[in-house]
Every structure is written in structure tokens, then in C-alpha cells.
């Protein structure tokens, strides 16, 4: 129940995933607050950002190669607004993919 209106929240399902789905849910939460319950349905289990290395990163020249970064975005809401945002990424994998860190062959 929405404590302000006494009504059950409207369940909104966003289908597709990716940045657009995340931004849609954030916008709906900002506009409707607790009057909506949000669910993202995506073909992928995790959100992955897949940018290309086009600028210098940690002193390494751009490679124009794509790299994958898995991560999780965690939001805490207060009064229908984002109060805290946490971004957790596999940063080590990013550094290996762009050549900042070298890996040793497994035994």
C-alpha cells in the first residue's frame, strides 16, 4: 500500500533490459514514487556495459576494442527519490581487457 493514498501500487513491467530499462525505472520511481512497483524483464541475468576503449585509460593508449564490464547498480529510495546510489563493477576484468594489468597463465 502507498501510505499517502492508501492504494496498492501499480505494477509496471519494463521489458528489454539495458540502459533504457534502468533509466525508465528510475524516471518512473522519481515521478510516481511508491505508487508503482517496478520489475525489469531482460533476456540477460546481468546488466553489462560494452563500450569501446576510445580514450586513454590509466596511461594506456586507446585500442578501439570493445570490452565487457559486468556490474550491479544498487539504489536506496527515500520518499520516492534516490537517496543512495552504489555501482559495483568487475574493475579488475576491465583493467585486464584494456591492457593495464597482465594475467599469468593458469597451472
GIUR-V75423 format. One record per pair of residues at least 4 apart in sequence whose ideal C-beta (glycine too) atoms are under 7 Angstrom apart, sorted by the first residue. I is the first residue (numbers start at 1). J is the second residue. Records with the same first field share a line. If there is no record, write none. Layout:
I = J + J
This chain:
1 = 6 + 7 + 8
2 = 6 + 7 + 9 + 34 + 35
5 = 35
9 = 34 + 35 + 36 + 37
10 = 35 + 36
11 = 37 + 39
12 = 28 + 36 + 38
13 = 39 + 41
14 = 21 + 24 + 25 + 38 + 40
15 = 41
16 = 20 + 21 + 42
17 = 21 + 40 + 42 + 43 + 44 + 47
18 = 47
19 = 23
20 = 24
21 = 25 + 40 + 42
22 = 26 + 47 + 73
23 = 27
24 = 28
25 = 29 + 38 + 40
26 = 30
27 = 31
28 = 32 + 36 + 38
29 = 33 + 38 + 77 + 80
30 = 81
32 = 36
33 = 80
34 = 80
44 = 48
46 = 70
47 = 71
48 = 68 + 69 + 70
49 = 69 + 71
50 = 66 + 68
52 = 64 + 65 + 66
53 = 57 + 62 + 63 + 64 + 65 + 67 + 98
54 = 62 + 64
55 = 62
56 = 60 + 61 + 62
57 = 98 + 100
58 = 100
60 = 98 + 99 + 100
63 = 98
67 = 94 + 97 + 98
69 = 89 + 90 + 93 + 94
70 = 90
71 = 87 + 88 + 89 + 90
72 = 88
73 = 87
74 = 86
75 = 82 + 85
76 = 83 + 84
77 = 81 + 82 + 83
78 = 83
89 = 94
90 = 94
91 = 95
92 = 96 + 101
93 = 97
94 = 98
95 = 100 + 101
96 = 101 + 103
